[in-house]
Amino acid sequence: MLRALLALLSLTFIASAAPAQDRAAVERQFRFWLAEMVWPMARKQGVSRETFAAAFEGVGLNWELPDLVPPGAPPPKVRRQSQAEFGSPGRYFGRNAVEGATAIGRRMAARHAALLARVERRTGVPGRIVLAIWGRESGYGRVKIPHDAFEVLGTKGFMSTRAEYFTGELIAALKIAEAGHVPPRKMKSSWAGALGQPQFMPSSFLAHAADGDGDGRADIWGSEADTIASIASYLERHGWVAGRDWGFEVTVPANVSCALEGPDQGRRIRDWAAMGIARVSGRPFPAAELDGVGFLMMPAGRHGPAFVVTPNFYVLKDYNTSDLYALFVGHVGDRIQYGSGDFAARWGAVGGLLRSDIAAMQRALERMGHDVGGADGLPGYKTRRSIGRWQEAAGQGATCFPEAAMKAALR
């Protein structure tokens, strides 16, 4: 039904629009879409006419959002992956970002000590991890969340490259308003529709938001207690293993291949230790971790810190799919609670490659039979270890990270 209606809107736009884009005509079609498509869907989900009207009162399209495809417009051209955005992964760990999140996190740990302890007893999620996510997502509520959620989700549901997904999130936002968690005009989001201090998409709010202060609502915009409880709820329901850490910085001997990285190559932590992998602190791995599965993680290959991570690391990646995000959260959490400092290993001076450079390397590796996880220009673990396997097959010392000198050989 959604596709049929959008097709009708597209034909209407083509028939009526002037050569220059007629935004007024698109705005009229947006109101038609709300009335004829969104309202029937919302009503079936228990949303009242009063809530629906309040949500869209004064709301129009936000033409400044990215990835918009107005009805009748041609699909966007596929952009070449040429962004020069890959320097050292160490850039993600800028001193100001890490130290700021740590300093404020320690103050929040003291302010909310009783609540954090209670939440940890209930969910198994350590308070330091909750705090680090809160700090990364919204600066502990200090970062302004500027957008009207219904404007963002309405615009993206009506005319974005992922219209069906955002329409579903729009219905979820209406259900949040109907339940009385927050008045519609106070439902603030990011430009992508992520809500409140934990930056939940509306469907995640419905699944995981929690009432941490006992007032009967889950207010992730104004309540620090609800924010803490909601982040812990999210991690618990995504499989956080109580009693296990997120991971440990380690040294990897030269005779242990960096191509052993990845969540599909796990082995018991005692087995990694038997291979000569050791914690940088000099302390042994905790006894409770030895029989648990661990995974080698080397986000810069041999050019930066290395880690043995636990399944909890991949729960953090459910919150945000980036390896570096999960590593930032674990690292800042440790600094908050234990007072630990920077990583022991330094980030190497790698980078300077365009995404198109990396994509070309990935395609070359694919032609050789390697699984790089897709030629997307992103050096994820499958790409890193494929580079390492290629290097080893060529009799080279494996570094497991794309480098400019590889461009001539991998093209």
Secondary structure, DSSP 8 states (H G I E B T S, - for coil): -HHHHHHHHHHHHHHH--SS--HHHHHHHHHHHIIIIIHHHHHHTT--HHHHHHHHTT----TTSSSB--TTS------------BS-GGGGG-HHHHHHHHHHHHHHHHHTHHHHHHHHHHH---HHHHHHHHHHHHTTTTS---EEHHHHHHHHHHHBTTHHHHHHHHHHHHHHHHTTSS-GGG-EE-TT--BTTTTB-HHHHHHH---SSSSSS--TTT-HHHHHHHHHHHHHHTT--TT--SEEEEE--TTS-GGG-STTS-EEHHHHHHTT-EETTS----GGGTTSEEEEE-TTGGGS-EEEE-HHHHHHHHHS--HHHHHHHHHHHHHHHH---S-SS---S---B-HHHHHHHHHHHHHTT---S-SSS---HHHHHHHHHHHHHTT-----S--GGGTTT--
